[in-house]
Amino acid sequence: MSSNNVAAVSAFIEGAPPGELADVVNDVKALTPDDRNLLESARPAFKKYNEEQLTAVKLPGGAKNVLISAYNSLEDGRYYDVESRSAFAFDHMTQKASDVRSYVLESEHKDLITSLLKPLTLHAHEHYPSSVYAVYPTDSNTLAILLAANKYSPSNFWNGRLRTTYLYTPSTSTLSGTLKCDVHYYEDGNVRLTTKKEVSETSVPSGDVGGVVRAIAKIEKAWQEELNRGFGRLSEGEFKSLRRQLPVTRQKVEWEKVGSYRAGKEIGGGRR
């Protein structure tokens, strides 16, 4: 097993489109049938992928999905969830949770986190029906507010994921964040849109958790409007310019007769 092979497989894993990690793993297995340890050697890439993609997992016996991220990571490959007050083991390769145990968060911001989850829940249900969200302390000064919304339609050859990560500092009432969108369309082709927006530090109402979430909603609305304008420009500009107005013969194709054309004669203008 060479380090180049491990690096190549790790790159494939880390670049897997939303909802398609299992497909990438199956492809790697098909391409490397003689190296069964290759995927195991790339295990760090699975961890990086799941944490960066804010992978959602349902706990055994649980009703709701919880997030996997660097912010709720514990030792020995375990993660915790605030709402369910539990900690669990997570296999990054299979994306399965196990060994769920009781876990009580010890943080000076515990009450604030609980208060933030209430308006965040309303925000998520209103704007992102298929979403998972969470609030975690990052240190003694900052909270991480996370949301991942997934929409998969493999039967129609597309999958998408939206991720938002905000860092809220209660002592200064400031908010900063990163918003990401990743959509893959692969019917008769392979088109992928990835976009990222950084939100610089902005002031929010002091001590008002509802105001924090309203600020988040305002940021995301502006971002989505910006994306819509960008799609409009692509449709009317760049994409349209890619279409050839006339074929190489400089003559319009009579589409009703296209079935009777003979390549190289009627389209090309003569025999070759």
Disulfide bonds with the S-S distance in Angstrom:
none
